[in-house]
Amino acid sequence: LPTGLEVKEKSGVEISQVNLGGGIGVAYEPGTRPVDMQACGKEVKTAFSQFSKKSDGALPLRIVMECGRAITGPNGVLVSRCVHQKRTYKNYVGLDACMSNLMRPGMYGAYHHVTVLPVEDSELSSLPGASSLPSVRSLFDCPPSSPSGERESGAVGEEKKQKKSKGRRRDESHEDRVYDVVGGLCENNDKFAIDRQLNASPRIGDIVVVHDAGAHGHSMGFQYNGKIRSAEVLVKTRGELEMIRRAETYADYFATLDWQGLPRPGSSWWPLQLALAGAAGAAV
């Protein structure tokens, strides 16, 4: 605010608004307190009022803020399925999702909480093209793990239920539940979590939920290495599911390719011809 007033006084340039930016954080990790928006707004209002009083209203401004992440981030989850396991010097669990679905962890090591939902505790959705979705309750009401791998408060009944369910996985040590949670993009940074202690050891077919993905999922998605984007499903206030964006197909992947004389999909040697044509174009 003082800088804006100085600019006006020295150059005559009128500053019409101040953008406070999009720096409102999301409580990504369990135990992290979310930003108190009421308190934040009160402090901003107090500071602006004090400045206006000192400057005698010489700089009428509109204050704006980009708070898209705070609005959408906690209200979206990436739903994937465990499709691979590997035990070498570390435990790995491979998902059918990858960093093209959520780029932040692989791009700069951002933390996103990961919850395992055993397959017998989920139910399939009847939505066309969105099979294998877990129940809405499982997605949003399941208590996430604490950093130590233990369930948060309120999960005692769920723990008893899990122990009765075929005795699965509840006799494991904490060391057995430490995993690298990875995707299948063929990039060494395609990881959702590294050395993460999970609430349960995933088995093939289990659903794995990556939390707080609403702001940086599809919006940062890409198609590198032939990875086409997944569907998006809206969870309504009463728990109904509605597909609001269908999954992409390989027809979508090539939809904008327009080169006269290029062999059409389905013709003999088309993939090889396409690759050679691309290499030739790059060389030119």
SVG drawing of the C-alpha trace seen along z (x, -y; Angstrom):
<svg xmlns="http://www.w3.org/2000/svg" viewBox="-29 -13 47 77">
<polyline fill="none" stroke="black" stroke-width="0.4" points="0.0,0.0 2.7,-2.6 4.5,-1.6 1.3,-2.3 0.9,-5.7 4.6,-6.5 4.1,-5.5 1.1,-7.8 2.9,-10.7 6.1,-10.4 4.7,-9.4 1.0,-10.2 0.1,-6.6 -3.1,-5.6 -3.2,-2.2 -6.7,-0.9 -6.3,2.4 -4.0,4.5 -3.8,8.2 -2.9,10.1 -2.1,13.2 -3.0,16.8 -0.9,17.7 -3.6,19.2 -2.3,22.6 -4.1,25.9 -3.7,28.2 -2.2,31.0 -0.7,32.9 -2.7,34.5 -2.6,32.3 -2.0,29.1 -4.3,26.3 -6.1,24.7 -5.9,21.0 -8.4,19.1 -10.0,17.1 -12.1,14.9 -9.0,13.9 -7.1,13.3 -9.8,11.1 -10.0,9.1 -6.3,8.4 -6.4,7.3 -9.3,5.0 -7.6,3.5 -4.4,2.8 -6.2,1.2 -8.3,-0.9 -5.2,-2.2 -3.5,-3.0 -6.5,-4.8 -6.7,-6.9 -3.0,-7.9 -3.1,-8.7 -6.5,-10.6 -8.0,-8.4 -5.4,-9.5 -5.3,-6.0 -8.7,-4.5 -8.1,-0.8 -10.0,2.4 -8.4,5.4 -8.6,8.7 -7.3,12.2 -6.8,15.3 -8.0,18.1 -8.8,20.8 -6.5,23.4 -8.1,22.8 -11.5,23.3 -10.9,26.3 -7.9,28.0 -9.4,29.8 -12.6,30.7 -11.0,33.0 -9.4,36.4 -7.5,38.6 -9.0,42.1 -6.6,44.8 -6.1,48.5 -3.1,50.5 -1.9,52.5 1.7,53.3 3.8,54.3 7.5,54.6 9.6,55.5 13.4,55.0 15.5,52.8 12.2,50.7 8.5,51.4 6.8,50.0 3.2,49.8 2.3,48.9 -0.9,47.1 -2.9,46.9 -2.6,43.1 0.6,41.1 1.9,37.6 -0.1,36.7 -3.1,36.9 -1.4,35.0 1.9,33.3 2.8,31.6 4.4,34.5 6.6,35.5 7.4,31.9 8.6,30.5 8.0,33.0 4.8,31.5 3.0,33.6 -0.4,35.1 -1.9,37.5 -2.5,41.0 -5.1,43.4 -5.5,47.1 -9.1,48.4 -9.2,52.2 -11.2,53.4 -13.8,55.2 -14.7,51.9 -15.5,50.1 -18.4,50.4 -18.5,50.0 -20.2,47.0 -22.7,47.6 -21.6,44.5 -20.8,45.3 -17.1,45.1 -16.3,44.5 -16.3,48.1 -14.4,49.0 -15.2,45.8 -15.3,46.4 -18.3,45.3 -18.7,41.6 -18.5,42.3 -15.2,44.3 -13.7,41.4 -14.5,38.4 -15.3,39.9 -12.5,42.4 -10.1,41.1 -6.7,40.5 -3.5,41.7 -1.5,39.6 2.2,39.1 3.0,42.0 0.7,44.3 -1.9,44.6 -5.6,43.7 -6.8,40.3 -9.4,40.1 -12.9,41.3 -11.7,44.4 -12.0,47.0 -15.1,48.5 -13.6,48.7 -10.5,50.4 -12.7,53.1 -14.6,53.6 -11.3,54.0 -10.0,56.6 -13.1,58.7 -12.7,58.4 -10.8,61.6 -8.0,60.5 -6.3,58.5 -3.2,56.6 -3.8,55.5 -1.0,57.6 1.7,55.8 4.5,53.8 4.9,50.1 8.0,50.9 5.8,53.1 3.6,50.2 6.3,47.8 6.1,47.5 7.0,45.4 3.7,44.8 4.5,44.5 2.8,44.1 3.6,45.7 4.8,42.7 8.4,44.1 9.9,41.1 12.0,41.5 10.2,38.6 6.7,40.1 6.0,40.6 3.1,39.6 4.9,40.4 8.4,41.5 9.0,43.6 5.4,42.9 3.9,44.9 0.4,45.9 -2.7,46.8 -2.6,50.3 -0.4,52.3 -2.0,52.1 -2.8,55.3 -3.5,55.6 -6.9,54.2 -7.2,52.0 -8.2,48.4 -5.7,45.7 -6.9,42.2 -4.6,39.2 -6.1,36.3 -6.4,32.5 -6.0,32.9 -8.9,30.5 -6.7,27.6 -3.8,29.2 -5.2,32.4 -6.8,32.0 -5.8,28.3 -2.1,29.3 -2.6,32.6 -0.8,33.5 -0.5,36.2 3.2,37.0 4.1,40.5 0.6,41.3 -1.0,40.8 -4.6,39.7 -6.6,37.8 -9.0,39.5 -12.7,38.7 -13.9,36.3 -16.8,37.1 -18.8,34.5 -20.0,35.5 -23.2,33.7 -24.4,32.5 -26.6,35.6 -23.8,38.0 -25.0,38.6 -22.2,39.0 -22.3,37.2 -19.7,37.5 -18.8,33.9 -15.8,34.7 -15.4,38.0 -12.2,39.9 -10.1,39.1 -9.5,41.7 -6.7,42.1 -8.9,40.6 -8.8,37.4 -5.0,37.8 -4.7,37.5 -7.7,35.3 -5.8,32.1 -3.2,33.8 -3.9,32.6 -1.3,33.5 -2.5,34.2 -1.5,37.7 -0.9,39.0 -2.0,42.7 -5.3,43.0 -5.6,44.9 -6.3,48.6 -4.2,48.9 -1.3,51.3 1.9,50.0 0.2,46.8 2.0,46.5 5.4,46.9 4.5,44.5 3.4,42.0 6.6,42.3 8.7,42.0 6.7,39.0 7.2,37.3 10.9,37.9 11.1,36.5 9.2,33.4 11.5,32.9 14.6,33.3 13.3,30.6"/>
</svg>
